[in-house]
């Protein structure tokens, strides 16, 4: 309708434009016709002068100059031919002038033809314009009639629009939304009635208010940026901010903002429709808070499931839960025997941690007996500042309430229950304001308490199982060790049985040979040969030697048996080792003399007193001297040297001979029973094969060692080291020594 009302005016304007165009075309046609007439005159004059030149060539210069004057005179239209032609007139020869005149006539003819065509086109355009103007003039009459009709309808619509605007304003004024319009300077242009009722401002207040005055201070930077942005983009959707009412109440709003020209002033203003979403936002915050608590409790449960030490993890758990609850203190307390024992304490203010820990000490804990009695009844304990003040009034004046000392405004204790018995509790406190704990917060604490109790039970069961497994492992190791010991004992028993069989075989052989000899000699003594006294004496000597050998063998076997059974006990006495060596020398003197062997004893001047078993050391020296004499040829020497080593706390006994020596391959087996080292002496003497093992055992029983070095053909060197104990009076001088040689004359 609005477009149709402009049609008459458009038709009039178009008719005027067409008329002006027709007049312009008419003027242009007249100019083209004038140019066509001038061009025709120029062609006629040029043809005349060309013909005159052909008839009178001698007057060609005169004709050319006259033609030039004619072409350069003042004229309505300029000459349309070649200016080079005009400039050259008066300079050409007759023939040249005629030739160029023909070319110029041809060019002017073409120009004249073009002018005829343009004039025809202008005539056509002029006709079309006049016909169009005539047609539009004919159409203008119904258009004017249509305009009058449209104008009447428009007046009717304006009346309807005023009615609709009144209805719309009534709707806007009473809509339950905050509708406002603000200009570019932030001044309020319009607000609806609901806006004024909710915000509490009057029309007089709105005159001096700006949009920035109703915003919460922290929203100013964001809203100023959005205010500039909406004037650039013309529309903003989903704008959220916080208004402050005249009475200081916060209102969360959300809506859309557009920019439109003001219908009165025409200046751009914002038009915003906001909805009060305070209740929805509070519900959303509650849902987010519940979700955060659920996530925290779930995360804590996951951490506890993977932890083997909840005691060390407890501070971190309390910190996470305290940050989510936005509380000031959290603590985990066990109650063994109704005595509080804090497991972990977390406080937002670190300086107050000691005050929280002091709560669970005597006599502070006694002051909280009313709360403690409720906790013993397996009930959730909740208290606010009024109840805490009543506790304070009931306490003694010299014992301040620990809760009030740290400014507790609200308190919540959730008990731990294991098998119907109170195990402990988890508590939280708010120091900022009185707080009523909602069911979600109680449920979160109960969930954490259940997770902690389950974890403690699981860890307790795990540790019990671990101890049981360790006991089983220890029992298994003991069984394996006992089995290994039995195996080694069995192997040792088998080795001993094998050794016993070997020894019995050797002993049987060693016993059989002397016994057979004794039996044979006894049988001979029963014959007539026994009548010869010298023969009887020789047989008696042989029988004595055989029986002596058998006695030594039996004694050595008994000694070895006692050693292996551990039935040898040393009778330690302070003994002069030099005197003991001299006694042994006297005992072996006859044997050495029989083989023409010199015995040499080297001792310090003072006695060498040591704490030893004298008979055992005497037997050691006796066996060593016996072996040295046995394997030393006639004319050899056997030396015994005693050397106290005060710096080492020991005494050394060296037995050195110049005998046949021991091969190197036999040295490792020297101290074995009936080992491969058994050999007859230089005079065919036989040994039992048990002397060296006895020597080694006796020395080791004294805590000493024995070493041997030997070279075949040169001799052997035995070194015995025994622990040396002596008094200051009996300590020998390291520099003083005495050598005693006992020469044995040849037999």
C-alpha positions as MATLAB code, in Angstrom:
seq = 'XXXXXXXXXXXXXXXXXXXXXXXXXXXXXXXXXXXXXXXXXXXXXXXXXXXXXXXXXXXXXXXXXXXXXXXXXXXXXXXXXXXXXXXXXXXXXXXXXXXXXXXXXXXXXXXXXXXXXXXXXXXXXXXXXXXXXXXXXXXXXXXXXXXXXXXXXXXXXXXXXXXXXXXXXXXXXXXXXXXXXXXXXXXXXXXXXXXXXXXXXXXXXXXXXXXXXXXXXXXXXXXXXXXXXXXXXXXXXXXXXXXXXXXXXXXXXXXXXXXXXXXXXXXXXXXXXXXXXXXXXXXXXXXXXXXXXXXXXXXXXXXXXXXXXXXXXXXXXXXXXXXXXXXXXXXXXXXXXXXXXXXXXXXXXXXXXXXXXXXXXXXXXXXXXXXXXXXXXXXXXXXXXXXXXXXXXXXXXXXXXXXXXXXXXXXXXXXXXXXXXXXXXXXXXXXXXXXXXXXXXXXXXXXXXXXXXXXXXXXXXXXXXXXXXXXXXXXXXXXXXXXXXXXXXXXXXXXXXXXXXXXXXXXXXXXXXXXXXXXXXXXXXXXXXXXXXXXXXXXXXXXXXXXXXXXXXXXXXXXXXXXXXXXXXXXXXXXXXXXXXXXXXXXXXXXXXXXXXXXXXXXXXXXXXXXXXXXXXXXXXXXXXXXXXXXXXXXXXXXXXXXXXXXXXXXXXXXXXXXXXXXXXXXXXXXXXXXXXXXXXXXXXXXXXXXXXXXXXXXXXXXXXXXXXXXXXXXXXXXXXXXXXXXXXXXXXXXXXXXXXXXXXXX';
ca = [
       0.000    0.000    0.000;
       2.792    2.399    0.878;
       4.535    1.653   -2.461;
       1.360    2.224   -4.516;
       0.786    5.698   -3.101;
       3.958    6.926   -4.777;
       2.898    5.822   -8.283;
       1.220    9.127   -9.323;
       4.214   11.139   -8.263;
       6.534    8.740  -10.070;
       4.398    9.022  -13.238;
       4.485   12.833  -13.133;
       8.225   12.857  -12.639;
       8.682   10.373  -15.456;
       6.496   12.441  -17.842;
       8.582   15.516  -17.019;
      11.784   13.619  -17.655;
      10.461   12.313  -20.973;
       9.453   15.836  -22.033;
      12.864   17.235  -21.155;
      14.493   14.392  -23.082;
      12.316   15.116  -26.147;
      13.279   18.804  -26.058;
      16.949   17.911  -25.759;
      16.666   15.546  -28.732;
      14.926   18.300  -30.741;
      17.772   20.720  -30.052;
      20.305   18.049  -30.972;
      18.444   17.369  -34.240;
      18.555   21.042  -35.174;
      22.294   21.146  -34.559;
      22.815   18.049  -36.746;
      20.707   19.572  -39.556;
      22.757   22.791  -39.406;
      25.958   20.796  -39.640;
      24.505   18.837  -42.600;
      23.629   22.084  -44.425;
      27.122   23.564  -43.832;
      28.809   20.370  -44.984;
      26.676   20.441  -48.217;
      27.717   24.044  -48.899;
      31.377   23.137  -48.366;
      31.082   20.257  -50.831;
      29.440   22.442  -53.489;
      32.076   25.193  -53.114;
      34.936   22.665  -53.242;
      33.471   21.104  -56.386;
      33.141   24.519  -58.028;
      36.771   25.491  -57.323;
      37.965   22.092  -58.501;
      36.068   22.502  -61.776;
      37.390   26.088  -62.164;
      40.955   24.805  -61.739;
      40.359   22.234  -64.444;
      39.048   24.938  -66.801;
      41.646   27.571  -65.890;
      44.776   25.926  -64.447;
      46.657   29.209  -64.512;
      44.285   30.619  -61.882;
      44.645   27.650  -59.510;
      46.526   29.685  -56.872;
      43.749   32.272  -56.794;
      41.100   29.566  -56.500;
      42.927   27.819  -53.658;
      43.277   31.026  -51.623;
      39.622   31.932  -52.146;
      38.610   28.443  -51.044;
      40.744   28.705  -47.905;
      39.182   32.072  -46.964;
      35.739   30.569  -47.391;
      36.500   27.506  -45.243;
      38.114   29.560  -42.439;
      35.383   32.196  -42.164;
      32.991   32.405  -39.198;
      30.372   29.617  -39.475;
      27.738   27.863  -37.268;
      29.644   24.555  -37.288;
      33.347   23.901  -37.758;
      34.740   22.427  -40.941;
      34.494   18.625  -40.749;
      37.142   17.900  -43.397;
      40.942   17.561  -43.063;
      42.722   20.571  -41.530;
      45.869   19.499  -43.356;
      43.980   20.152  -46.585;
      43.070   23.676  -45.456;
      46.659   24.427  -44.364;
      48.036   23.260  -47.767;
      45.702   25.416  -49.923;
      47.699   27.914  -51.976;
      50.712   25.634  -52.190;
      49.570   22.932  -54.604;
      49.937   22.586  -58.299;
      46.715   22.304  -60.324;
      46.926   18.521  -60.667;
      47.749   18.030  -56.971;
      44.921   20.354  -55.943;
      42.449   18.436  -58.122;
      43.582   15.074  -56.666;
      43.329   16.208  -53.024;
      40.012   17.953  -53.724;
      38.552   14.658  -54.851;
      39.772   12.945  -51.602;
      38.345   15.746  -49.484;
      34.989   15.538  -51.313;
      34.889   11.796  -50.616;
      35.565   12.349  -46.854;
      32.887   15.058  -46.651;
      30.461   12.756  -48.435;
      30.977   10.068  -45.833;
      30.489   12.621  -43.052;
      27.249   13.778  -44.702;
      26.008   10.178  -44.906;
      26.757    9.692  -41.163;
      24.840   12.893  -40.350;
      21.810   11.645  -42.287;
      21.863    8.410  -40.218;
      22.118   10.249  -36.880;
      19.284   12.601  -37.833;
      17.069    9.598  -38.604;
      17.953    8.022  -35.197;
      17.186   11.285  -33.399;
      13.830   11.485  -35.178;
      13.003    7.962  -34.018;
      14.002    8.705  -30.388;
      11.993   11.934  -30.426;
       8.930   10.082  -31.637;
       9.314    7.391  -28.953;
       9.700    9.956  -26.170;
       6.658   11.920  -27.207;
       4.582    8.762  -27.512;
       5.770    7.585  -24.055;
       4.932   10.916  -22.494;
       1.514   10.755  -24.116;
       0.984    7.211  -22.780;
       2.031    8.138  -19.271;
      -0.234   11.184  -19.379;
      -3.113    8.897  -20.214;
      -2.158    6.552  -17.318;
      -1.754    9.415  -14.875;
      -5.491    9.874  -14.462;
      -6.210    6.360  -12.993;
      -3.088    6.656  -10.888;
      -4.334    9.877   -9.351;
      -7.635    8.199   -8.624;
      -5.806    5.265   -7.057;
      -3.738    7.654   -4.919;
      -6.825    9.348   -3.572;
      -8.272    5.963   -2.654;
      -5.001    4.925   -0.997;
      -4.867    8.136    0.988;
      -8.313    7.481    2.370;
      -7.293    3.942    3.369;
      -4.139    5.239    5.017;
      -6.087    7.578    7.235;
      -8.213    4.646    8.302;
      -5.114    2.562    9.058;
      -3.626    5.342   11.165;
      -6.663    5.214   13.363;
      -6.287    1.433   13.717;
      -2.568    1.842   14.425;
      -3.233    4.237   17.262;
      -5.602    1.711   18.800;
      -3.058   -1.103   18.335;
      -0.308    1.029   19.853;
      -2.436    1.643   22.901;
      -3.012   -2.102   23.295;
       0.711   -2.805   22.735;
       1.737   -0.201   25.312;
      -0.682   -1.754   27.774;
       0.904   -5.174   27.165;
       4.444   -3.816   27.445;
       3.704   -1.927   30.618;
       2.312   -4.999   32.350;
       4.660   -7.671   30.978;
       6.537   -9.548   33.785;
       9.868   -8.632   32.148;
      12.264   -5.746   32.553;
      11.932   -3.630   29.392;
      14.111   -0.595   29.005;
      15.410    1.797   26.356;
      18.689    3.686   26.805;
      20.312    6.285   24.586;
      23.971    6.361   23.550;
      24.923    8.375   26.659;
      23.449    5.783   29.025;
      20.337    7.811   30.006;
      17.035    5.998   30.327;
      14.565    6.803   27.564;
      11.860    4.356   28.571;
      11.224    1.651   31.189;
       8.017   -0.330   31.667;
       5.925   -0.417   34.817;
       7.209   -3.860   35.874;
      10.788   -2.538   35.633;
       9.947    0.364   37.978;
       8.165   -1.927   40.429;
      11.001   -4.501   40.591;
      13.878   -2.014   40.632;
      12.095    0.383   43.026;
      12.991    3.584   41.128;
      10.517    6.427   40.425;
      10.274    8.635   37.347;
      12.184   11.349   39.220;
      14.967    8.850   39.968;
      15.127    7.840   36.308;
      15.763   11.445   35.292;
      19.136   11.433   37.035;
      20.011    7.734   36.690;
      22.302    6.266   34.081;
      22.520    2.610   33.095;
      25.859    2.267   34.947;
      24.207    3.221   38.255;
      22.071    0.050   38.401;
      24.864   -2.427   37.610;
      26.830   -4.405   40.167;
      30.376   -2.952   40.269;
      32.069   -6.111   38.994;
      29.751   -6.052   35.919;
      30.729   -2.531   34.792;
      33.728   -3.423   32.541;
      31.831   -6.184   30.763;
      28.655   -4.125   30.284;
      30.553   -1.067   29.005;
      32.190   -3.274   26.389;
      28.824   -4.811   25.429;
      27.238   -1.336   25.270;
      29.806   -0.236   22.688;
      29.479   -3.523   20.810;
      25.685   -3.342   20.454;
      25.876    0.093   18.770;
      28.253   -1.463   16.235;
      26.483   -4.787   15.605;
      22.897   -3.484   16.181;
      21.887   -6.618   18.080;
      23.183   -8.720   21.001;
      21.562  -11.974   22.104;
      21.871  -13.758   25.431;
      23.193  -10.839   27.463;
      23.561  -11.698   31.160;
      24.318   -9.243   33.952;
      23.394   -8.289   37.525;
      21.195   -5.293   38.442;
      21.180   -3.624   41.857;
      17.750   -2.408   43.011;
      17.191    0.828   44.868;
      17.166   -1.196   48.101;
      20.502   -2.952   47.319;
      19.121   -6.332   46.257;
      20.919   -8.212   43.494;
      18.848   -9.344   40.520;
      20.331  -11.655   37.878;
      18.876  -10.847   34.431;
      19.218  -12.330   30.968;
      17.869  -11.044   27.659;
      18.433   -9.521   24.219;
      19.438   -5.990   23.213;
      18.856   -4.249   19.867;
      19.554   -0.748   18.546;
      16.843    1.157   16.638;
      16.249    4.840   15.862;
      14.025    6.592   18.341;
      10.640    7.262   16.645;
      10.571   10.782   18.058;
      14.152   12.058   17.963;
      15.501    9.680   15.324;
      18.640    9.052   17.394;
      19.780    5.442   17.904;
      18.700    3.987   21.235;
      18.948    0.513   22.749;
      15.861   -1.564   23.296;
      16.366   -4.357   25.813;
      14.060   -7.005   27.201;
      15.485   -8.691   30.316;
      13.996  -11.513   32.352;
      14.619  -11.960   36.062;
      16.562  -15.276   36.290;
      17.623  -14.953   39.934;
      15.642  -18.020   41.032;
      16.847  -20.077   38.046;
      20.421  -18.980   38.677;
      20.193  -19.951   42.323;
      18.815  -23.325   41.276;
      21.622  -23.668   38.717;
      24.217  -22.720   41.314;
      22.743  -25.318   43.645;
      22.915  -27.945   40.904;
      26.494  -26.952   40.085;
      27.367  -27.065   43.779;
      25.804  -30.505   44.091;
      27.657  -31.656   40.980;
      30.947  -30.288   42.357;
      30.335  -32.098   45.655;
      29.505  -35.309   43.793;
      32.660  -34.998   41.667;
      34.777  -34.281   44.736;
      33.397  -37.233   46.698;
      33.815  -39.480   43.646;
      37.402  -38.299   43.164;
      38.116  -38.845   46.861;
      36.627  -42.346   46.678;
      38.840  -43.138   43.663;
      41.921  -41.864   45.490;
      41.066  -43.922   48.565;
      40.515  -47.044   46.480;
      44.033  -46.813   45.066;
      45.721  -45.726   48.300;
      47.524  -48.029   50.706;
      48.055  -45.308   53.308;
      44.841  -43.305   53.974;
      46.484  -41.557   56.941;
      48.931  -39.738   54.611;
      46.193  -39.071   52.045;
      43.730  -37.648   54.612;
      45.088  -34.013   54.624;
      44.750  -33.813   50.842;
      41.225  -35.243   51.009;
      40.178  -32.703   53.644;
      41.632  -29.842   51.600;
      39.706  -30.903   48.465;
      36.467  -31.291   50.394;
      36.966  -28.009   52.271;
      37.533  -26.040   49.064;
      34.387  -27.522   47.515;
      32.251  -26.926   50.622;
      33.660  -23.380   50.918;
      34.180  -24.005   54.615;
      36.924  -22.850   56.951;
      37.963  -26.018   58.797;
      37.746  -29.776   58.305;
      39.070  -32.479   60.602;
      39.068  -36.260   60.820;
      39.038  -37.634   64.390;
      39.207  -41.228   65.673;
      37.661  -42.112   69.056;
      39.434  -45.185   70.458;
      38.113  -45.663   73.970;
      36.136  -42.387   73.710;
      39.435  -40.479   73.601;
      39.690  -38.155   70.575;
      42.762  -38.666   68.400;
      42.965  -36.306   65.377;
      44.056  -38.123   62.216;
      44.148  -35.029   59.986;
      43.228  -31.329   60.340;
      42.780  -28.758   57.542;
      42.089  -25.041   58.017;
      41.816  -22.261   55.489;
      43.599  -19.974   57.951;
      46.823  -21.811   58.788;
      47.358  -19.753   61.919;
      44.198  -21.215   63.482;
      45.212  -24.839   62.915;
      46.659  -25.043   66.435;
      43.340  -23.815   67.880;
      41.490  -26.589   66.042;
      43.968  -29.220   67.237;
      43.605  -27.967   70.839;
      39.876  -28.724   70.709;
      40.552  -32.446   71.117;
      42.755  -32.071   74.186;
      41.708  -32.048   77.805;
      40.048  -30.036   79.293;
      38.725  -28.435   76.058;
      37.088  -31.682   74.980;
      35.126  -31.844   78.240;
      33.567  -28.459   77.446;
      31.956  -29.950   74.339;
      30.312  -32.813   76.250;
      26.739  -31.914   75.094;
      27.869  -32.242   71.481;
      29.903  -35.328   72.333;
      26.875  -37.015   73.943;
      24.839  -36.491   70.780;
      27.677  -37.908   68.723;
      27.827  -41.020   70.947;
      24.143  -41.572   70.129;
      25.237  -42.044   66.474;
      23.547  -38.790   65.447;
      24.710  -36.022   63.132;
      25.693  -33.026   65.261;
      24.794  -29.593   63.881;
      25.182  -26.341   65.804;
      25.187  -22.610   65.061;
      26.511  -19.625   66.964;
      23.547  -19.393   69.426;
      24.030  -22.967   70.640;
      27.799  -22.503   70.788;
      27.262  -19.433   72.972;
      25.107  -21.512   75.328;
      27.974  -23.996   75.615;
      30.287  -21.117   76.482;
      27.996  -19.861   79.270;
      27.930  -23.327   80.847;
      31.746  -23.630   80.996;
      34.097  -22.451   83.646;
      35.368  -18.914   83.417;
      39.019  -19.940   83.316;
      38.495  -22.398   80.442;
      37.455  -20.576   77.249;
      35.320  -22.326   74.662;
      37.735  -23.424   71.876;
      35.015  -23.078   69.215;
      34.300  -19.454   70.060;
      38.016  -18.751   70.417;
      38.467  -19.312   66.679;
      35.175  -17.635   65.743;
      33.099  -20.701   64.794;
      29.663  -19.647   63.490;
      28.388  -23.046   62.326;
      29.460  -26.638   62.992;
      28.652  -30.058   61.521;
      29.906  -33.446   62.800;
      29.170  -36.682   60.927;
      29.929  -39.913   62.847;
      31.806  -43.005   61.583;
      30.068  -46.223   62.597;
      31.750  -49.631   62.390;
      29.722  -52.715   63.348;
      27.304  -50.602   65.357;
      30.087  -48.892   67.333;
      31.226  -45.261   67.068;
      34.667  -45.299   65.408;
      35.170  -41.547   64.954;
      33.745  -38.550   63.110;
      34.470  -36.014   60.386;
      33.712  -32.392   61.235;
      33.507  -29.091   59.411;
      33.185  -25.489   60.591;
      32.245  -22.141   59.066;
      33.872  -19.100   60.683;
      32.309  -16.406   58.485;
      28.562  -16.603   59.133;
      25.884  -18.859   60.647;
      25.215  -21.583   58.150;
      22.525  -24.215   57.877;
      23.982  -27.273   56.205;
      21.820  -28.608   53.395;
      21.146  -32.324   52.824;
      23.620  -32.429   49.940;
      26.466  -31.295   52.208;
      25.505  -33.821   54.875;
      25.347  -36.555   52.242;
      28.793  -35.562   50.914;
      30.329  -35.774   54.395;
      28.581  -39.105   55.036;
      29.882  -40.427   51.687;
      33.443  -39.349   52.488;
      33.106  -40.822   55.985;
      31.895  -44.135   54.529;
      34.720  -44.159   51.974;
      37.309  -43.421   54.658;
      35.928  -46.104   56.974;
      35.822  -48.630   54.143;
      39.389  -47.725   53.235;
      40.567  -48.064   56.841;
      38.879  -51.485   57.060;
      40.312  -52.507   53.704;
      43.811  -51.378   54.649;
      43.491  -53.105   58.036;
      42.405  -56.333   56.320;
      45.148  -55.894   53.728;
      47.788  -55.389   56.399;
      46.503  -58.390   58.338;
      46.587  -60.411   55.143;
      50.050  -59.051   54.400;
      51.260  -60.036   57.876;
      49.687  -63.477   57.408;
      51.377  -63.757   54.010;
      54.669  -62.676   55.577;
      54.204  -65.285   58.298;
      53.437  -67.890   55.660;
      56.452  -66.774   53.647;
      58.614  -66.877   56.768;
      57.266  -70.344   57.593;
      57.908  -71.396   54.016;
      61.430  -70.006   54.169;
      61.962  -71.803   57.467;
      60.617  -75.021   55.974;
      62.828  -74.555   52.931;
      65.794  -73.788   55.183;
      64.959  -76.821   57.333;
      64.585  -78.929   54.179;
      67.885  -77.561   52.898;
      69.449  -78.300   56.277;
      68.029  -81.809   56.190;
      69.298  -82.202   52.635;
      72.749  -81.006   53.627;
      72.630  -83.214   56.725;
      71.576  -86.106   54.551;
      74.351  -85.376   52.098;
      76.781  -84.992   54.979;
      75.503  -88.229   56.492;
      75.938  -89.945   53.156;
      79.417  -88.476   52.866;
      80.175  -89.593   56.406;
      78.840  -93.048   55.664;
      80.997  -93.155   52.563;
      83.906  -91.779   54.595;
      83.171  -94.312   57.311;
      83.142  -97.122   54.767;
      86.397  -95.831   53.299;
      87.964  -95.449   56.762;
      86.713  -98.863   57.807;
      88.200 -100.327   54.675;
      91.531  -98.588   55.364;
      91.426  -99.369   59.077;
      90.510 -102.969   58.369;
      93.495 -103.207   56.066;
      95.737 -101.395   58.546;
      94.523 -103.633   61.356;
      94.692 -106.818   59.354;
      98.347 -106.427   58.368;
      99.759 -105.991   61.937;
      97.395 -108.602   63.340;
      98.389 -111.036   60.633;
     102.056 -110.343   61.429;
     101.466 -110.828   65.171;
      99.545 -114.052   64.488;
     102.305 -115.329   62.230;
     104.990 -114.495   64.815;
     102.931 -116.189   67.516;
     102.624 -119.331   65.417;
     106.387 -119.313   64.839;
     106.971 -118.933   68.558;
     105.060 -122.180   69.036;
     107.561 -124.037   66.869;
     111.136 -125.166   67.595;
     112.485 -121.788   66.395;
     111.256 -120.274   69.666;
     114.059 -122.095   71.468;
     116.566 -119.510   70.138;
     116.646 -116.567   72.617;
     117.747 -114.046   69.994;
     114.867 -115.054   67.705;
     112.357 -114.750   70.525;
     113.729 -111.310   71.368;
     113.450 -110.157   67.743;
     109.902 -111.531   67.482;
     108.986 -109.827   70.730;
     110.284 -106.502   69.358;
     108.255 -106.928   66.160;
     105.124 -107.841   68.096;
     105.641 -104.743   70.303;
     106.016 -102.456   67.273;
     102.901 -103.939   65.651;
     100.888 -103.597   68.828;
     102.212 -100.028   69.286;
     101.053  -99.181   65.775;
      97.647 -100.705   66.490;
      97.365  -98.748   69.742;
      98.271  -95.471   68.036;
      95.747  -96.184   65.281;
      92.982  -96.900   67.771;
      93.838  -93.775   69.813;
      93.839  -91.591   66.723;
      90.517  -93.036   65.582;
      89.001  -92.322   68.976;
      90.439  -88.779   68.938;
      89.045  -88.098   65.486;
      85.632  -89.459   66.508;
      85.538  -87.179   69.538;
      86.509  -84.189   67.379;
      83.806  -84.867   64.812;
      81.181  -85.363   67.516;
      82.229  -82.120   69.260;
      82.982  -83.872   72.495;
      86.420  -82.301   72.822;
      86.514  -79.562   75.454;
      89.643  -77.521   75.984;
      91.070  -77.194   79.469;
      92.803  -73.840   79.109;
      95.649  -73.024   81.499;
      98.506  -70.581   81.423;
     101.284  -72.658   79.910;
     104.894  -71.875   79.094;
     105.119  -72.924   75.464;
     108.935  -73.066   75.625;
     108.811  -75.539   78.521;
     106.155  -77.527   76.640;
     108.389  -77.653   73.555;
     111.411  -78.777   75.623;
     109.329  -81.609   77.133;
     108.307  -82.704   73.669;
     111.940  -82.588   72.541;
     112.964  -84.909   75.379;
     110.195  -87.322   74.413;
     111.297  -87.401   70.768;
     115.017  -87.477   71.630;
     115.368  -91.243   71.298;
     113.659  -91.395   67.913;
     115.805  -88.532   66.564;
     119.000  -90.118   67.884;
     118.111  -93.424   66.205;
     117.976  -91.617   62.821;
     120.959  -89.329   63.516;
     118.746  -86.175   63.230;
     119.580  -82.976   65.058;
     116.728  -81.273   66.941;
     116.934  -77.465   67.376;
     114.637  -75.407   69.668;
     114.630  -71.589   69.427;
     112.846  -69.779   72.280;
     112.997  -66.265   73.815;
     114.881  -65.754   77.069;
     111.696  -65.186   79.068;
     108.845  -67.680   79.237;
     106.219  -67.601   76.472;
     103.082  -68.037   78.540;
      99.806  -68.567   76.679;
      96.313  -69.669   77.658;
      96.140  -73.106   75.967;
      95.238  -76.734   76.583;
      98.727  -78.069   77.302;
      98.084  -81.776   76.447;
      96.505  -80.807   73.105;
      99.337  -78.450   72.116;
     101.844  -81.087   73.288;
     100.136  -83.633   71.022;
     100.270  -81.094   68.134;
     104.028  -80.581   68.638;
     104.551  -84.327   69.122;
     102.752  -85.181   65.851;
     104.593  -82.457   63.913;
     108.005  -83.505   65.302;
     107.193  -87.168   64.683;
     106.286  -86.438   61.043;
     109.335  -84.172   60.580;
     111.669  -86.912   61.962;
     109.883  -89.578   59.920;
     110.404  -87.769   56.604;
     113.883  -86.341   57.335;
     116.843  -88.513   56.248;
     119.800  -89.261   58.489;
     121.972  -86.232   59.184;
     119.070  -83.818   58.728;
     117.813  -81.135   61.055;
     114.409  -80.424   62.605;
     113.924  -76.920   64.049;
     111.173  -75.644   66.334;
     110.999  -71.816   66.696;
     108.679  -69.854   69.000;
     108.121  -66.189   68.080;
     105.702  -63.988   70.068;
     104.010  -61.298   67.890;
     102.951  -58.745   70.462;
     101.725  -56.265   67.835;
      99.326  -58.919   66.449;
      98.430  -60.498   69.799;
      99.561  -63.953   68.757;
     102.445  -66.401   69.030;
     103.940  -68.308   66.114;
     105.301  -71.863   66.337;
     107.467  -72.885   63.370;
     108.400  -76.539   62.710;
     111.047  -76.702   59.992;
     112.725  -79.828   58.650;
     115.228  -80.633   55.924;
     113.359  -83.729   54.838;
     112.167  -85.070   51.510;
     109.379  -82.449   51.223;
     105.788  -82.767   50.041;
     104.773  -82.554   46.365;
     102.651  -79.511   45.555;
      99.720  -81.595   44.290;
      99.443  -83.297   47.701;
      99.440  -80.100   49.805;
      95.648  -79.448   49.420;
      94.941  -82.950   50.796;
      97.461  -82.782   53.609;
      94.865  -82.408   56.380;
      92.431  -85.022   55.054;
      91.896  -88.340   56.843;
      93.716  -91.165   55.122;
      94.424  -88.799   52.261;
      96.615  -89.531   49.255;
      99.552  -87.860   51.009;
     100.240  -91.022   53.082;
     103.766  -92.215   52.428;
     106.297  -94.304   54.360;
     109.071  -92.414   56.125;
     112.718  -92.357   55.126;
     113.292  -95.477   57.244;
     110.090  -97.207   56.136;
     108.049  -95.858   59.077;
     104.301  -96.028   58.733;
     101.712  -93.575   60.036;
      98.028  -93.861   60.828;
      96.952  -91.137   58.348;
      95.064  -89.281   61.095;
      97.789  -87.172   62.697;
      97.494  -84.108   60.432;
      93.644  -83.819   60.736;
      94.036  -84.046   64.512;
      96.684  -81.303   64.469;
      94.478  -78.983   62.386;
      91.398  -79.506   64.610;
      93.344  -78.905   67.826;
      94.847  -75.672   66.470;
      91.475  -74.370   65.230;
      89.861  -75.240   68.589;
      92.318  -72.759   70.119;
      91.248  -70.128   67.598;
      94.493  -70.461   65.682;
      95.615  -71.377   62.184;
      98.146  -73.718   60.616;
      99.923  -73.221   57.310;
     102.419  -75.342   55.431;
     104.914  -74.720   52.662;
     107.135  -77.394   51.228;
     109.685  -78.004   48.493;
     110.515  -81.522   47.334;
     114.088  -82.415   48.259;
     114.563  -79.364   50.510;
     112.057  -79.796   53.332;
     108.819  -78.589   54.833;
     107.841  -75.588   56.985;
     104.740  -75.689   59.241;
     103.551  -72.419   60.870;
     101.076  -72.409   63.754;
      99.565  -69.120   64.983;
      97.829  -69.126   68.353;
      96.156  -66.259   70.282;
      98.726  -64.964   72.764;
      97.778  -63.808   76.233;
     100.442  -62.959   78.827;
     101.013  -60.649   81.797;
     103.468  -57.792   81.856;
     105.844  -59.805   84.063;
     105.859  -62.776   81.688;
     105.936  -60.837   78.432;
     109.115  -61.721   76.500;
     111.325  -59.177   74.849;
     110.951  -59.104   71.117;
     114.736  -58.751   70.725;
     115.801  -61.492   73.137;
     115.782  -65.104   72.032;
     117.599  -68.272   72.890;
     118.454  -71.152   70.604;
     118.781  -74.612   72.111;
     120.340  -77.275   69.953;
     120.058  -80.913   70.942;
     122.504  -82.845   68.862;
     121.771  -86.516   68.475;
     124.860  -88.675   67.946;
     124.749  -91.442   65.395;
     123.459  -94.732   66.631;
];
